[in-house]
Amino acid sequence: MKKDLNNKVVYFHRKKTNGHIFYVGIGTPKRPYDKNNRSRLWKIIVKKYGFDVDVVSENLTKEEAVKHEIFWINYFGRIDDKTGILCNFTNGGEGVDGYIPNFTDDWKSKISQSKLNHIVSDETKLKISNTNKNKKITVPKWGALKGVEKIKKKEG
């Protein structure tokens, strides 16, 4: 059975409160309505404003959809690179092409060093302890404790 090659859509996500576009995407016809695998920024916007879906093109090949997505992202611009209004982190198309990393090597090094020299005060330890008291710990039924016996035997 041959796959339908013209099954891609291009869609906008709009703020439910005012209709402003905040995201442009491509995918299968179900993808525009999916809340999974979205960026942290997308989730913050949706939590605050809600979202509506506007499918702007359908029955496209992947190549056609990519061209449309790139056009619209370029047209509206991205927040992260200060060119516009979209919470997209890429220019559109394949994977993360156009992604501007927020974490430089220098920044990662500084964070790593700060963690190495971090000492938690007794007051903070007490706050953490009090927060975790009376929390119910759940263990999955499917044998999450399998292998614990082997670890105990190695230690003993």
TITORZA-803887 format. One record per residue (C-alpha): residue number from 0; residue in one letter; x, y, z. Coordinates in steps of 0.1 Angstrom, whole numbers, plus 2048, in hexadecimal, padded with zeros to 3 digits. Each point is the difference from the previous one (the first is absolute). Layout:
<pt k="NUM" r="A" east="X" north="Y" up="Z"/>
...
This chain:
<pt k="0" r="M" east="800" north="800" up="800"/>
<pt k="1" r="K" east="80E" north="821" up="7F5"/>
<pt k="2" r="K" east="801" north="81D" up="819"/>
<pt k="3" r="D" east="7ED" north="820" up="7F7"/>
<pt k="4" r="L" east="81C" north="819" up="7F9"/>
<pt k="5" r="N" east="7E8" north="81E" up="801"/>
<pt k="6" r="N" east="7F6" north="7FD" up="824"/>
<pt k="7" r="K" east="812" north="81E" up="810"/>
<pt k="8" r="V" east="7F0" north="81F" up="80D"/>
<pt k="9" r="V" east="80D" north="823" up="80A"/>
<pt k="10" r="Y" east="7F0" north="80F" up="81E"/>
<pt k="11" r="F" east="800" north="81E" up="817"/>
<pt k="12" r="H" east="7FA" north="800" up="825"/>
<pt k="13" r="R" east="7ED" north="81F" up="80B"/>
<pt k="14" r="K" east="7FB" north="80E" up="824"/>
<pt k="15" r="K" east="7DC" north="7F8" up="809"/>
<pt k="16" r="T" east="7FD" north="821" up="811"/>
<pt k="17" r="N" east="807" north="817" up="7E3"/>
<pt k="18" r="G" east="807" north="7EA" up="7E1"/>
<pt k="19" r="H" east="824" north="80B" up="7FD"/>
<pt k="20" r="I" east="817" north="7E6" up="7EF"/>
<pt k="21" r="F" east="81C" north="7F3" up="816"/>
<pt k="22" r="Y" east="80B" north="7E0" up="7EE"/>
<pt k="23" r="V" east="803" north="7F2" up="7DD"/>
<pt k="24" r="G" east="803" north="7DB" up="7FA"/>
<pt k="25" r="I" east="7FE" north="7E3" up="7E8"/>
<pt k="26" r="G" east="7F6" north="7DC" up="804"/>
<pt k="27" r="T" east="7E5" north="7E6" up="7FA"/>
<pt k="28" r="P" east="7DC" north="80B" up="804"/>
<pt k="29" r="K" east="800" north="7F6" up="825"/>
<pt k="30" r="R" east="820" north="814" up="80A"/>
<pt k="31" r="P" east="7F0" north="823" up="802"/>
<pt k="32" r="Y" east="7EA" north="7F4" up="81D"/>
<pt k="33" r="D" east="81B" north="7ED" up="813"/>
<pt k="34" r="K" east="80F" north="810" up="820"/>
<pt k="35" r="N" east="81C" north="7E7" up="802"/>
<pt k="36" r="N" east="824" north="807" up="7F6"/>
<pt k="37" r="R" east="7FD" north="826" up="802"/>
<pt k="38" r="S" east="819" north="819" up="80D"/>
<pt k="39" r="R" east="7FF" north="80E" up="823"/>
<pt k="40" r="L" east="7F8" north="822" up="7F2"/>
<pt k="41" r="W" east="7E3" north="7F2" up="7EC"/>
<pt k="42" r="K" east="7F2" north="7F0" up="81F"/>
<pt k="43" r="I" east="803" north="820" up="814"/>
<pt k="44" r="I" east="7ED" north="813" up="7E5"/>
<pt k="45" r="V" east="7E5" north="7E5" up="7FE"/>
<pt k="46" r="K" east="7FC" north="7FF" up="826"/>
<pt k="47" r="K" east="7FB" north="825" up="802"/>
<pt k="48" r="Y" east="7EB" north="807" up="7E1"/>
<pt k="49" r="G" east="7F3" north="7DE" up="7F3"/>
<pt k="50" r="F" east="803" north="7F9" up="7DB"/>
<pt k="51" r="D" east="7EB" north="7FC" up="7E0"/>
<pt k="52" r="V" east="80B" north="7ED" up="7E1"/>
<pt k="53" r="D" east="7FF" north="80F" up="7DD"/>
<pt k="54" r="V" east="80A" north="7E7" up="7E5"/>
<pt k="55" r="V" east="80B" north="817" up="7E3"/>
<pt k="56" r="S" east="80B" north="7E5" up="7E7"/>
<pt k="57" r="E" east="7F9" north="7DB" up="7FC"/>
<pt k="58" r="N" east="806" north="7E3" up="7E9"/>
<pt k="59" r="L" east="824" north="80A" up="7FB"/>
<pt k="60" r="T" east="81F" north="7EC" up="7FA"/>
<pt k="61" r="K" east="81B" north="803" up="81B"/>
<pt k="62" r="E" east="814" north="816" up="7E9"/>
<pt k="63" r="E" east="7E3" north="817" up="7F9"/>
<pt k="64" r="A" east="7F8" north="802" up="825"/>
<pt k="65" r="V" east="824" north="808" up="809"/>
<pt k="66" r="K" east="800" north="81D" up="7E7"/>
<pt k="67" r="H" east="7DF" north="80E" up="80E"/>
<pt k="68" r="E" east="80D" north="7FD" up="824"/>
<pt k="69" r="I" east="820" north="812" up="7F8"/>
<pt k="70" r="F" east="7ED" north="81B" up="7EE"/>
<pt k="71" r="W" east="7E8" north="806" up="81D"/>
<pt k="72" r="I" east="81B" north="7FF" up="81B"/>
<pt k="73" r="N" east="815" north="819" up="7EC"/>
<pt k="74" r="Y" east="7E1" north="816" up="7FB"/>
<pt k="75" r="F" east="7F6" north="802" up="825"/>
<pt k="76" r="G" east="823" north="7FD" up="80E"/>
<pt k="77" r="R" east="80B" north="7EF" up="820"/>
<pt k="78" r="I" east="801" north="80C" up="824"/>
<pt k="79" r="D" east="822" north="7EF" up="808"/>
<pt k="80" r="D" east="813" north="812" up="7E5"/>
<pt k="81" r="K" east="7ED" north="821" up="805"/>
<pt k="82" r="T" east="7F1" north="800" up="7DD"/>
<pt k="83" r="G" east="7DC" north="7FC" up="808"/>
<pt k="84" r="I" east="7E3" north="7F0" up="814"/>
<pt k="85" r="L" east="803" north="7DA" up="7FD"/>
<pt k="86" r="C" east="80C" north="7E8" up="81B"/>
<pt k="87" r="N" east="810" north="7EA" up="7E6"/>
<pt k="88" r="F" east="825" north="7F9" up="806"/>
<pt k="89" r="T" east="809" north="7F7" up="7DC"/>
<pt k="90" r="N" east="7FC" north="80F" up="7DE"/>
<pt k="91" r="G" east="7EA" north="7E3" up="7F6"/>
<pt k="92" r="G" east="806" north="7E1" up="7EB"/>
<pt k="93" r="E" east="816" north="7E3" up="80A"/>
<pt k="94" r="G" east="806" north="7FA" up="825"/>
<pt k="95" r="V" east="810" north="81C" up="814"/>
<pt k="96" r="D" east="810" north="812" up="7E2"/>
<pt k="97" r="G" east="803" north="824" up="80A"/>
<pt k="98" r="Y" east="7FF" north="7FA" up="826"/>
<pt k="99" r="I" east="813" north="81A" up="813"/>
<pt k="100" r="P" east="80E" north="7EF" up="81F"/>
<pt k="101" r="N" east="7FB" north="813" up="820"/>
<pt k="102" r="F" east="81B" north="7EC" up="812"/>
<pt k="103" r="T" east="823" north="80A" up="7F6"/>
<pt k="104" r="D" east="81E" north="7EC" up="80C"/>
<pt k="105" r="D" east="80A" north="81D" up="816"/>
<pt k="106" r="W" east="7DE" north="801" up="810"/>
<pt k="107" r="K" east="7FF" north="7DA" up="806"/>
<pt k="108" r="S" east="822" north="801" up="810"/>
<pt k="109" r="K" east="7F6" north="81C" up="818"/>
<pt k="110" r="I" east="7E0" north="7EC" up="80A"/>
<pt k="111" r="S" east="815" north="7E1" up="805"/>
<pt k="112" r="Q" east="819" north="811" up="816"/>
<pt k="113" r="S" east="7E4" north="810" up="815"/>
<pt k="114" r="K" east="7F1" north="7DE" up="806"/>
<pt k="115" r="L" east="822" north="7F1" up="80B"/>
<pt k="116" r="N" east="805" north="81B" up="81B"/>
<pt k="117" r="H" east="7DC" north="801" up="80C"/>
<pt k="118" r="I" east="7FA" north="7F9" up="825"/>
<pt k="119" r="V" east="7DD" north="7FC" up="80C"/>
<pt k="120" r="S" east="7F8" north="810" up="821"/>
<pt k="121" r="D" east="7F0" north="7EE" up="81D"/>
<pt k="122" r="E" east="7E2" north="817" up="7FD"/>
<pt k="123" r="T" east="7FC" north="7F6" up="7DB"/>
<pt k="124" r="K" east="804" north="7DB" up="808"/>
<pt k="125" r="L" east="7E4" north="803" up="81A"/>
<pt k="126" r="K" east="7E9" north="811" up="7E7"/>
<pt k="127" r="I" east="806" north="7E5" up="7E7"/>
<pt k="128" r="S" east="7FA" north="7E5" up="81B"/>
<pt k="129" r="N" east="7E0" north="810" up="80B"/>
<pt k="130" r="T" east="7F4" north="803" up="7DC"/>
<pt k="131" r="N" east="806" north="7DB" up="7FA"/>
<pt k="132" r="K" east="7EF" north="7F4" up="820"/>
<pt k="133" r="N" east="7DF" north="7ED" up="7FC"/>
<pt k="134" r="K" east="805" north="7FD" up="7DA"/>
<pt k="135" r="K" east="7F5" north="7DE" up="7F4"/>
<pt k="136" r="I" east="81A" north="7EE" up="7EC"/>
<pt k="137" r="T" east="7F2" north="7EA" up="7E4"/>
<pt k="138" r="V" east="812" north="7E4" up="7EF"/>
<pt k="139" r="P" east="7F5" north="7F3" up="7DE"/>
<pt k="140" r="K" east="7F1" north="7DC" up="803"/>
<pt k="141" r="W" east="815" north="7F3" up="7E2"/>
<pt k="142" r="G" east="81D" north="7F5" up="815"/>
<pt k="143" r="A" east="811" north="821" up="807"/>
<pt k="144" r="L" east="812" north="7F0" up="81D"/>
<pt k="145" r="K" east="80E" north="7E4" up="7EA"/>
<pt k="146" r="G" east="825" north="7FF" up="804"/>
<pt k="147" r="V" east="800" north="80F" up="823"/>
<pt k="148" r="E" east="80A" north="7DE" up="80E"/>
<pt k="149" r="K" east="81E" north="7FF" up="7E8"/>
<pt k="150" r="I" east="80C" north="822" up="80C"/>
<pt k="151" r="K" east="7FC" north="7F6" up="825"/>
<pt k="152" r="K" east="814" north="7E0" up="7F9"/>
<pt k="153" r="K" east="81C" north="813" up="7F0"/>
<pt k="154" r="E" east="802" north="818" up="81D"/>
<pt k="155" r="G" east="7FF" north="7E5" up="81A"/>
